[in-house]
């Protein structure tokens, strides 16, 4: 193994160390609870375990099973800040490991792996939500676990189902009790089985088992959780600017354009300067979405097995739900699970410019410089929390 190969082989480990250090720097700063976090704390302090499975006060949305786990754990430590945010930290670090594996599976090119992992490492928002009393880090982990399963599921084009396939197909639907984002992707497991069954009838039993468990989990989730939040007018009023209208072209395109910009830029930093610096990558994101997210469905067998395909489906789901005023179309915290997809798609866009060597070199160099700026900016911000 030459020096270059040694550097790339150790790079994911170095990135994990840097990312974990940033998360811990934020976590141990004991940043005071902000408004929504305080509302969540009030709910778990004021409500007993049965009441938690009812409507939450102050228009809060939080997966109830996950909230019960947080309540039980933090109660043992007298609701100390570190205990309240502990699971957010663990889930985000777990998500980082999962997405490293996903980038390594998706990319054949070491440079693509390098840039994708580095993008996740320096993300201000991913570090921030690793130490906040909200469920968004679990969203990143849950969606990543589903995506990792799809790469495994794709292997059964002709193979007989294994015990491990049965186990994972049964357990995965339970993630929706911990992550609302899981509701966007859990159905894809059954959809992919239907695609695979065309050539491999041996998968019918595992498909039926997964379908039964998925429907049972969804029904139970609705009963203990979703029905208490789906009709909160205040929640929808808060996100009203992120709903897409169909009454006129302007009603659709204005919020769509603003949300698309957020989806492509919000994850990297917390300043207007960093958002402006990320804006030039939007055309690359749109190009990758069109070519790799929406293109080639028939050629690739109509399955949802890869990062680009999954991102394309998630993108369409959010548009449809936004038009129906059920879920906002935004690049904000409630769609934090989109961030790892965006990183991959932007890097894929840069990689697509290889035939235009000068343009590729400029984009590659600028993106690398930009990520360096994001890393320094995030580190300085989280370090400054200790001076307050």
C-alpha positions as CSV (number, residue, x, y, z in Angstrom):
1,X,0.0,0.0,0.0
2,X,1.5,3.3,-1.1
3,X,1.4,6.6,0.9
4,X,-1.7,7.9,-1.0
5,X,-3.7,4.7,-0.3
6,X,-2.7,4.8,3.4
7,X,-3.9,8.4,3.7
8,X,-7.2,7.6,2.1
9,X,-7.7,4.4,4.1
10,X,-7.3,6.3,7.4
11,X,-9.2,9.4,6.3
12,X,-12.7,8.2,7.6
13,X,-11.2,7.5,11.0
14,X,-9.6,11.0,11.2
15,X,-12.9,12.6,10.1
16,X,-14.8,10.7,12.8
17,X,-12.3,11.9,15.4
18,X,-12.7,15.5,14.2
19,X,-16.5,15.3,14.0
20,X,-16.8,13.6,17.4
21,X,-14.5,16.2,18.9
22,X,-16.7,19.0,17.5
23,X,-19.8,17.3,18.8
24,X,-18.3,16.8,22.2
25,X,-17.1,20.4,22.3
26,X,-20.7,21.6,21.7
27,X,-22.1,19.0,24.1
28,X,-20.0,19.8,27.1
29,X,-20.4,23.6,26.6
30,X,-23.7,23.1,28.4
31,X,-25.4,25.7,26.2
32,X,-28.6,26.7,27.9
33,X,-31.9,25.3,26.7
34,X,-33.6,27.4,24.1
35,X,-37.3,27.8,23.8
36,X,-38.3,24.5,22.1
37,X,-35.9,22.5,24.2
38,X,-37.4,24.1,27.3
39,X,-40.9,23.2,26.1
40,X,-39.8,19.5,25.6
41,X,-38.3,19.5,29.1
42,X,-41.6,20.9,30.5
43,X,-43.5,18.1,28.9
44,X,-41.4,15.3,30.2
45,X,-41.3,16.9,33.7
46,X,-45.1,17.7,33.9
47,X,-46.4,14.6,32.2
48,X,-46.3,11.0,33.5
49,X,-45.5,8.2,31.1
50,X,-49.1,7.6,30.0
51,X,-49.7,11.3,29.4
52,X,-46.6,11.6,27.2
53,X,-48.5,9.4,24.7
54,X,-51.1,12.1,24.4
55,X,-51.0,15.7,23.0
56,X,-47.9,17.6,24.0
57,X,-48.0,21.2,25.3
58,X,-46.7,24.2,23.4
59,X,-47.3,22.7,19.9
60,X,-44.3,20.3,20.3
61,X,-43.7,17.4,18.0
62,X,-41.5,14.6,19.3
63,X,-41.7,10.8,18.6
64,X,-43.4,9.5,21.8
65,X,-41.4,6.3,22.3
66,X,-38.2,8.2,21.9
67,X,-39.5,10.9,24.3
68,X,-40.3,8.2,26.9
69,X,-36.7,6.9,26.6
70,X,-35.3,10.5,27.1
71,X,-37.7,11.0,30.1
72,X,-36.7,7.8,31.8
73,X,-32.9,8.3,31.3
74,X,-32.8,12.0,32.2
75,X,-35.0,11.6,35.2
76,X,-32.4,9.4,36.7
77,X,-29.9,12.3,36.5
78,X,-32.4,15.0,37.7
79,X,-32.8,16.3,34.2
80,X,-29.3,17.4,33.8
81,X,-28.5,19.0,30.5
82,X,-26.0,16.3,29.5
83,X,-28.6,13.6,30.1
84,X,-31.3,15.4,28.2
85,X,-29.0,15.7,25.1
86,X,-27.2,12.4,25.5
87,X,-29.2,10.4,23.0
88,X,-29.0,13.2,20.4
89,X,-25.2,12.9,20.7
90,X,-25.1,9.1,20.4
91,X,-27.5,9.0,17.5
92,X,-25.6,11.6,15.5
93,X,-22.3,9.9,16.1
94,X,-23.9,6.6,15.0
95,X,-25.3,8.4,11.9
96,X,-21.9,9.6,11.0
97,X,-20.6,6.0,11.0
98,X,-23.5,4.8,8.9
99,X,-23.1,7.5,6.3
100,X,-19.3,6.8,6.0
101,X,-20.3,3.2,5.1
102,X,-22.9,4.5,2.6
103,X,-20.5,6.9,0.9
104,X,-17.9,4.1,0.6
105,X,-20.5,1.8,-1.0
106,X,-21.8,4.4,-3.4
107,X,-18.5,5.9,-4.6
108,X,-16.0,4.0,-6.6
109,X,-13.7,7.0,-6.6
110,X,-11.7,7.7,-3.5
111,X,-11.9,11.5,-4.0
112,X,-15.7,11.3,-4.0
113,X,-15.6,9.4,-0.7
114,X,-13.1,12.0,0.6
115,X,-15.3,15.0,-0.2
116,X,-18.6,13.5,0.9
117,X,-17.2,12.4,4.3
118,X,-15.5,15.8,4.7
119,X,-18.8,17.6,3.9
120,X,-20.5,15.7,6.7
121,X,-17.6,16.3,9.1
122,X,-17.6,20.1,8.8
123,X,-21.4,20.6,8.8
124,X,-22.3,23.2,11.4
125,X,-25.9,22.0,11.6
126,X,-25.1,18.3,12.0
127,X,-22.8,19.2,14.9
128,X,-25.4,21.5,16.4
129,X,-28.2,19.0,16.4
130,X,-25.9,16.4,18.0
131,X,-26.4,18.4,21.2
132,X,-30.0,19.6,21.2
133,X,-33.1,18.1,22.9
134,X,-34.8,17.5,19.6
135,X,-35.2,14.3,17.5
136,X,-33.4,15.4,14.4
137,X,-30.1,13.5,14.9
138,X,-32.2,10.3,15.1
139,X,-33.8,11.3,11.7
140,X,-30.3,11.3,10.1
141,X,-29.5,7.9,11.7
142,X,-32.8,6.3,10.8
143,X,-32.8,7.4,7.2
144,X,-29.2,6.3,6.9
145,X,-30.0,2.8,8.3
146,X,-32.8,2.4,5.8
147,X,-30.5,3.5,3.0
148,X,-27.8,1.0,4.1
149,X,-30.4,-1.7,4.2
150,X,-31.3,-1.0,0.6
151,X,-27.8,-1.7,-0.6
152,X,-28.0,-5.0,1.2
153,X,-31.5,-5.7,-0.1
154,X,-30.3,-5.2,-3.7
155,X,-28.1,-8.3,-3.4
156,X,-31.2,-10.5,-3.4
157,X,-31.9,-10.3,-7.1
158,X,-31.5,-14.1,-7.3
159,X,-30.4,-15.1,-3.8
160,X,-32.7,-16.9,-1.3
161,X,-33.6,-14.8,1.7
162,X,-31.3,-15.2,4.7
163,X,-32.2,-15.1,8.4
164,X,-30.5,-11.7,8.6
165,X,-32.7,-10.4,5.8
166,X,-35.8,-11.6,7.7
167,X,-34.5,-10.0,11.0
168,X,-33.7,-6.6,9.5
169,X,-36.9,-6.5,7.5
170,X,-38.9,-7.1,10.7
171,X,-36.9,-4.6,12.9
172,X,-36.5,-1.7,10.5
173,X,-40.2,-0.6,10.6
174,X,-39.8,0.0,14.4
175,X,-37.5,2.9,13.6
176,X,-40.6,5.0,12.9
177,X,-41.3,5.1,16.6
178,X,-38.1,7.0,17.1
179,X,-38.0,9.1,13.9
180,X,-40.8,10.8,12.0
181,X,-38.4,10.9,9.0
182,X,-38.6,7.1,9.0
183,X,-42.2,7.5,7.8
184,X,-40.8,8.9,4.5
185,X,-38.7,5.8,3.8
186,X,-40.1,2.7,5.6
187,X,-42.5,1.9,2.7
188,X,-39.5,1.7,0.3
189,X,-38.5,-1.6,1.8
190,X,-41.7,-3.2,0.7
191,X,-41.6,-1.4,-2.7
192,X,-38.1,-2.8,-3.4
193,X,-39.2,-6.3,-2.5
194,X,-42.0,-6.0,-5.0
195,X,-39.4,-5.0,-7.6
196,X,-37.2,-7.9,-6.7
197,X,-40.0,-10.4,-6.6
198,X,-40.5,-10.1,-10.3
199,X,-37.2,-12.1,-10.8
200,X,-37.0,-13.9,-7.4
201,X,-40.3,-15.3,-6.1
202,X,-38.4,-16.7,-3.0
203,X,-38.7,-13.2,-1.5
204,X,-42.5,-13.3,-1.2
205,X,-42.5,-14.6,2.4
206,X,-40.1,-11.9,3.7
207,X,-42.1,-9.3,1.8
208,X,-45.3,-10.4,3.4
209,X,-43.7,-10.4,6.9
210,X,-42.3,-6.9,6.3
211,X,-45.6,-5.6,5.0
212,X,-47.5,-6.9,8.0
213,X,-45.0,-5.5,10.5
214,X,-44.9,-2.2,8.7
215,X,-48.7,-1.7,8.6
216,X,-48.9,-2.7,12.3
217,X,-46.2,-0.2,13.3
218,X,-47.8,2.5,11.2
219,X,-51.2,1.9,12.8
220,X,-49.8,1.9,16.3
221,X,-47.7,5.0,15.6
222,X,-50.8,6.8,14.5
223,X,-52.8,5.8,17.6
224,X,-50.1,6.7,20.2
225,X,-48.5,9.6,18.4
226,X,-49.3,11.0,15.0
227,X,-53.0,11.6,15.6
228,X,-52.2,14.0,18.4
229,X,-50.1,16.3,16.2
230,X,-51.6,16.0,12.7
231,X,-54.4,18.4,13.5
232,X,-52.5,21.1,15.4
233,X,-53.3,24.3,13.5
234,X,-50.5,26.2,15.2
235,X,-47.9,23.8,13.9
236,X,-49.0,24.3,10.3
237,X,-49.3,28.0,10.8
238,X,-45.7,28.2,11.9
239,X,-44.5,26.5,8.7
240,X,-47.0,28.1,6.4
241,X,-44.3,29.9,4.4
242,X,-42.9,26.6,3.4
243,X,-46.0,25.1,2.0
244,X,-46.2,25.1,-1.8
245,X,-49.3,26.6,-3.4
246,X,-50.9,25.5,-6.6
247,X,-53.3,28.4,-7.1
248,X,-50.8,30.2,-9.2
249,X,-47.3,29.8,-10.6
250,X,-45.9,32.4,-8.1
251,X,-47.6,30.6,-5.2
252,X,-45.6,27.5,-6.1
253,X,-42.3,28.8,-7.5
254,X,-41.5,31.4,-4.8
255,X,-41.5,29.1,-1.7
256,X,-40.1,26.3,-3.9
257,X,-37.1,28.5,-4.9
258,X,-36.4,29.6,-1.4
259,X,-36.7,26.1,0.0
260,X,-34.4,24.7,-2.8
261,X,-31.8,27.3,-1.8
262,X,-32.0,26.2,1.8
263,X,-31.8,22.6,0.9
264,X,-28.6,23.2,-0.9
265,X,-26.9,25.6,1.5
266,X,-28.3,25.5,5.1
267,X,-26.3,22.6,6.4
268,X,-22.8,24.0,6.1
269,X,-22.8,27.0,8.4
270,X,-24.7,29.4,10.5
271,X,-23.8,32.7,8.9
272,X,-25.1,34.6,5.8
273,X,-21.6,34.6,4.4
274,X,-21.3,30.8,4.4
275,X,-24.7,30.4,2.9
276,X,-23.7,32.8,0.1
277,X,-20.5,30.9,-0.4
278,X,-22.5,27.7,-0.8
279,X,-24.9,29.1,-3.3
280,X,-22.7,28.5,-6.4
281,X,-23.1,24.7,-5.7
282,X,-26.9,24.9,-6.2
283,X,-26.7,24.3,-10.0
284,X,-24.6,21.2,-9.3
285,X,-27.2,19.9,-6.9
286,X,-30.0,20.5,-9.4
287,X,-28.0,18.8,-12.1
288,X,-27.3,15.7,-10.0
289,X,-30.9,15.5,-8.9
290,X,-32.2,15.6,-12.4
291,X,-29.6,13.2,-13.9
292,X,-29.0,10.7,-11.0
293,X,-32.1,11.2,-8.8
294,X,-34.8,11.4,-11.4
295,X,-33.0,9.9,-14.5
296,X,-32.4,6.2,-15.4
297,X,-35.3,4.7,-13.5
298,X,-36.2,2.1,-16.2
299,X,-32.6,1.3,-16.9
300,X,-31.9,0.6,-13.2
301,X,-35.0,-1.6,-12.8
302,X,-37.3,0.9,-11.0
303,X,-35.8,0.1,-7.5
304,X,-34.9,2.5,-4.8
305,X,-31.5,1.1,-3.8
306,X,-29.0,4.0,-4.0
307,X,-28.4,7.4,-2.5
308,X,-29.3,9.4,-5.6
309,X,-32.5,7.4,-6.2
310,X,-33.6,7.7,-2.6
311,X,-32.9,11.5,-2.6
312,X,-35.0,11.9,-5.7
313,X,-38.0,10.1,-4.1
314,X,-37.6,12.0,-0.8
315,X,-37.6,15.3,-2.8
316,X,-40.8,14.4,-4.6
317,X,-42.4,13.2,-1.3
318,X,-41.7,16.5,0.3
319,X,-43.1,18.4,-2.6
320,X,-46.4,16.4,-2.6
321,X,-46.8,16.7,1.2
322,X,-46.1,20.4,1.0
323,X,-48.7,21.0,-1.7
324,X,-51.1,19.0,0.6
325,X,-50.1,21.3,3.5
326,X,-49.0,18.2,5.5
327,X,-45.3,18.7,5.8
328,X,-43.2,21.8,4.9
329,X,-40.8,21.7,2.0
330,X,-37.7,23.2,3.5
331,X,-34.0,22.8,4.1
332,X,-34.5,23.5,7.7
333,X,-34.1,21.4,10.9
334,X,-37.1,19.2,10.3
335,X,-35.5,18.0,7.1
336,X,-32.0,17.6,8.6
337,X,-32.0,14.0,7.2
338,X,-31.6,15.5,3.7
339,X,-28.1,16.9,4.5
340,X,-26.0,13.7,3.8
341,X,-27.9,13.3,0.5
342,X,-27.1,16.9,-0.5
343,X,-23.4,16.5,0.3
344,X,-23.3,13.4,-2.0
345,X,-25.2,15.0,-4.8
346,X,-23.1,18.2,-4.8
347,X,-19.9,16.1,-4.9
348,X,-21.4,14.0,-7.6
349,X,-22.1,17.2,-9.6
350,X,-18.5,18.3,-9.2
351,X,-17.3,14.8,-10.3
352,X,-19.5,15.1,-13.4
353,X,-17.4,18.0,-14.6
354,X,-14.2,15.9,-15.0
355,X,-14.4,16.2,-18.8
356,X,-14.1,19.9,-18.5
357,X,-10.8,19.9,-16.6
358,X,-10.5,23.6,-15.9
359,X,-14.1,23.9,-14.6
360,X,-13.7,20.7,-12.6
361,X,-10.4,22.0,-11.0
362,X,-12.0,25.3,-10.1
363,X,-15.1,23.7,-8.5
364,X,-13.1,21.1,-6.7
365,X,-10.6,23.6,-5.3
366,X,-13.3,26.1,-4.3
367,X,-15.4,23.3,-2.6
368,X,-12.4,22.1,-0.7
369,X,-11.6,25.7,0.4
370,X,-15.2,26.3,1.4
371,X,-15.3,23.1,3.5
372,X,-12.1,24.3,5.3
373,X,-13.7,27.7,6.0
374,X,-16.8,25.9,7.4
375,X,-14.7,23.7,9.7
376,X,-12.8,26.7,11.1
377,X,-16.0,28.7,11.5
378,X,-17.8,25.9,13.3
379,X,-14.9,25.2,15.6
380,X,-14.6,28.9,16.6
381,X,-18.4,29.2,17.1
382,X,-18.5,26.2,19.5
383,X,-15.4,27.2,21.2
384,X,-16.9,30.6,21.9
385,X,-19.8,29.0,23.8
386,X,-17.3,28.5,26.7
387,X,-16.7,32.3,27.0
388,X,-20.4,33.0,27.6
